[in-house]
Each structure stands twice: as structure tokens, then as C-alpha cells.
């Protein structure tokens, strides 16, 4: 029996038109056979982190933790706001520091903006401290010559762009290979 690989996509922005969210939707359109791709869309339900509430975090945090636990790999696409990590993603990550859902979990952290340098580094450091397994081949960096998103583009425009479509498909191949190698799953 072939085991289906599960990837969880998380956007660090709550904006409906966020380039990071559009990128994840383009990823979902190009998701290869043998992989399921779920975009987590409930970060806005997670309450502000309070260490006093960790023993009984509530249903939104439990939902977040279950989604992460089910994933074979997490794809985290997050923008930079004011030279820092977005509050929504930082809050969500704070809720899982002690519960450990990212411990040794393969994680893809694409940097989709050529203007984003500080937050990406900060987020990488946070994820490393949390024990996530960041893999270089699943953490591409956009450049002016090799973008992953386009201003005001839809997910359909992204996959119709031959260069971006090729880069997304390459990222999927890398993700599939990382999951296969990490989990010992036969690659069929």
C-alpha cells in the first residue's frame, strides 16, 4: 500500500490577497499525485499566547497542534512586516514551543519577497530553536530574476507563468524527496 504524504501550508498573513497566500494556492494547484496539500486557514482563531493557558489552551490551539502533527512537512510562507516576523505567525509558533509539534519536522520556508531579509532570518532562527528540520532545498529565495510571486497576481496567473510554474514544480519535487528520505517512504 502506498502511503500518501501530507503537506500543511501556512501563510503568515491574514490578508486574503496576501502574496504568500496566493503562492500557497498556486502550490495547491500544482500539488503532485501522492501528496495531499492542506492550507491552514485558522490562524486568526488562535488566541494570544499566555503561558498560564498552556495546560488548557482551548480548541483553536488544539486544532493548530493537530494540523501540525498530521503533516509530514510544513510549508511556511510568511511576509515581513516592519522588519520583523508577523504577529500572527509568531503567536501561533509561541503556542507550540513547549508542545513540540515541529520537533524534527521537515519544514519548507520559502522567502517569496526580494525585500524580505530580516524576518526570514528571524523566523529561521525561531524554527531552529524549536527543533524544526529546515532543509535548504525546500527553502528557496526569490530574486528579481527568479520570482515566486507577482504583484496583484492570482494563483492562476502564477501557474500560467512558465518560469514560476517550473520553480513551484521544482519545489514540489524537493518536498517530495525530503519527505521520502525523512520518513523512509518508498517513492513511487
C-alpha positions as CSV (number, residue, x, y, z in Angstrom):
1,X,0.0,0.0,0.0
2,X,1.3,3.4,-1.0
3,X,1.3,6.0,1.9
4,X,0.0,9.4,0.9
5,X,2.3,12.2,2.0
6,X,0.7,15.2,3.8
7,X,2.0,18.8,3.5
8,X,0.5,21.6,5.5
9,X,0.8,25.1,4.0
10,X,0.7,28.0,6.4
11,X,0.6,31.7,5.4
12,X,2.0,34.2,7.9
13,X,-0.5,36.8,6.7
14,X,-4.3,37.0,7.3
15,X,-4.8,39.2,4.2
16,X,-7.0,37.4,1.6
17,X,-4.9,38.9,-1.2
18,X,-1.5,38.2,0.5
19,X,1.2,37.1,-2.0
20,X,2.1,34.4,0.5
21,X,-1.5,33.0,0.5
22,X,-1.7,33.3,-3.3
23,X,1.6,31.4,-3.6
24,X,0.2,28.6,-1.3
25,X,-2.9,28.4,-3.5
26,X,-0.7,28.1,-6.6
27,X,1.2,25.3,-4.8
28,X,-2.1,23.6,-4.2
29,X,-3.0,23.7,-7.9
30,X,0.3,22.1,-8.8
31,X,0.3,19.5,-6.0
32,X,1.6,16.2,-7.4
33,X,-0.1,12.9,-7.1
34,X,0.7,11.0,-3.9
35,X,0.7,14.2,-1.8
36,X,-2.2,15.9,-0.1
37,X,-1.8,19.6,0.5
38,X,-3.9,21.5,3.1
39,X,-3.7,25.2,3.6
40,X,-4.2,26.1,7.2
41,X,-6.7,28.9,7.4
42,X,-7.5,29.3,11.1
43,X,-4.5,31.3,12.5
44,X,-6.9,34.1,13.2
45,X,-8.8,31.9,15.7
46,X,-5.7,31.2,17.8
47,X,-5.8,33.4,21.0
48,X,-2.9,35.5,22.1
49,X,-0.3,33.3,23.8
50,X,-0.3,33.2,27.6
51,X,1.9,30.7,29.3
52,X,-0.8,30.5,32.1
53,X,-3.2,29.0,29.5
54,X,-0.8,26.3,28.2
55,X,-2.3,23.5,30.3
56,X,-5.7,24.1,28.8
57,X,-5.2,26.1,25.6
58,X,-8.6,25.7,24.1
59,X,-10.0,24.3,20.8
60,X,-8.3,26.7,18.4
61,X,-4.8,25.8,19.7
62,X,-5.7,22.1,19.8
63,X,-6.8,22.3,16.2
64,X,-3.5,24.1,15.2
65,X,-1.4,21.4,17.0
66,X,-3.3,18.5,15.4
67,X,-2.8,20.0,11.9
68,X,0.9,20.3,12.5
69,X,1.1,16.8,14.0
70,X,-0.6,15.2,10.9
71,X,1.8,16.9,8.5
72,X,4.8,15.1,7.1
73,X,6.2,18.5,6.1
74,X,5.1,22.1,6.9
75,X,5.4,24.8,4.2
76,X,5.5,28.2,6.0
77,X,5.2,31.2,3.7
78,X,5.4,34.4,5.7
79,X,5.8,38.0,4.9
80,X,8.0,40.6,6.7
81,X,6.2,43.4,8.5
82,X,8.2,46.4,9.8
83,X,11.4,44.4,9.5
84,X,10.0,41.6,11.6
85,X,8.0,38.4,11.8
86,X,4.3,38.9,11.6
87,X,2.5,38.8,14.9
88,X,0.0,36.1,13.7
89,X,2.8,33.6,12.9
90,X,4.8,34.4,16.0
91,X,1.8,34.0,18.2
92,X,0.9,30.6,16.5
93,X,4.5,29.4,17.0
94,X,4.6,30.5,20.6
95,X,1.7,28.1,21.3
96,X,3.8,25.1,20.2
97,X,7.2,25.9,21.7
98,X,6.6,23.5,24.7
99,X,4.3,21.0,23.0
100,X,6.9,20.3,20.3
101,X,4.8,19.7,17.1
102,X,7.7,21.0,15.0
103,X,10.5,18.9,16.7
104,X,12.4,17.2,13.9
105,X,9.5,18.0,11.5
106,X,10.7,18.8,7.9
107,X,9.9,22.4,7.2
108,X,9.9,24.4,4.0
109,X,10.5,28.2,4.5
110,X,10.4,29.9,1.1
111,X,11.4,33.6,1.0
112,X,9.0,34.9,-1.5
113,X,10.0,38.6,-1.4
114,X,13.3,40.1,-2.5
115,X,12.7,42.9,0.0
116,X,12.3,40.4,2.9
117,X,15.6,39.6,4.7
118,X,15.3,40.3,8.3
119,X,12.0,38.5,9.1
120,X,13.1,35.4,7.1
121,X,16.3,35.2,9.2
122,X,14.4,35.7,12.4
123,X,11.8,33.1,11.5
124,X,14.6,30.6,10.6
125,X,16.2,31.2,14.0
126,X,12.9,30.7,15.8
127,X,12.2,27.5,13.9
128,X,15.7,26.2,14.5
129,X,15.3,26.8,18.3
130,X,12.0,24.9,18.1
131,X,13.8,21.9,16.5
132,X,12.2,22.1,13.0
133,X,14.2,20.4,10.3
134,X,14.8,23.3,7.8
135,X,16.1,21.8,4.6
136,X,17.9,24.1,2.2
137,X,16.4,22.5,-0.9
138,X,12.9,23.3,0.4
139,X,13.7,26.9,1.4
140,X,14.1,28.8,-1.9
141,X,14.8,32.5,-2.1
142,X,13.1,34.7,-4.6
143,X,15.2,37.1,-6.7
144,X,14.3,39.8,-9.1
145,X,15.2,37.4,-11.9
146,X,13.5,34.4,-10.4
147,X,10.3,35.4,-8.6
148,X,7.8,33.1,-7.0
149,X,5.0,35.6,-6.9
150,X,4.0,38.6,-9.0
151,X,2.2,41.8,-7.7
152,X,-1.6,41.5,-7.9
153,X,-1.4,38.1,-9.4
154,X,-3.8,35.3,-8.8
155,X,-2.7,31.7,-8.2
156,X,-3.8,31.0,-11.8
157,X,-1.5,33.7,-13.2
158,X,1.4,32.3,-11.2
159,X,1.0,28.8,-12.6
160,X,0.5,30.2,-16.1
161,X,3.9,31.9,-15.8
162,X,6.2,29.3,-17.2
163,X,9.2,30.3,-15.0
164,X,7.2,30.5,-11.8
165,X,5.4,27.2,-12.6
166,X,8.7,25.5,-13.2
167,X,10.1,26.8,-9.8
168,X,7.0,25.7,-8.0
169,X,7.2,22.2,-9.6
170,X,10.9,22.0,-8.6
171,X,9.9,22.9,-5.0
172,X,7.3,20.1,-5.1
173,X,10.0,17.6,-6.3
174,X,12.3,18.7,-3.5
175,X,9.5,18.5,-0.9
176,X,8.5,15.0,-2.1
177,X,12.2,13.9,-1.9
178,X,12.7,15.3,1.6
179,X,9.5,13.6,2.9
180,X,10.5,10.3,1.2
181,X,14.0,10.4,2.7
182,X,12.9,11.6,6.1
183,X,10.0,9.2,6.6
184,X,11.5,6.3,4.8
185,X,8.5,6.2,2.4
186,X,9.0,4.4,-0.9
187,X,9.0,7.0,-3.7
188,X,6.8,5.5,-6.5
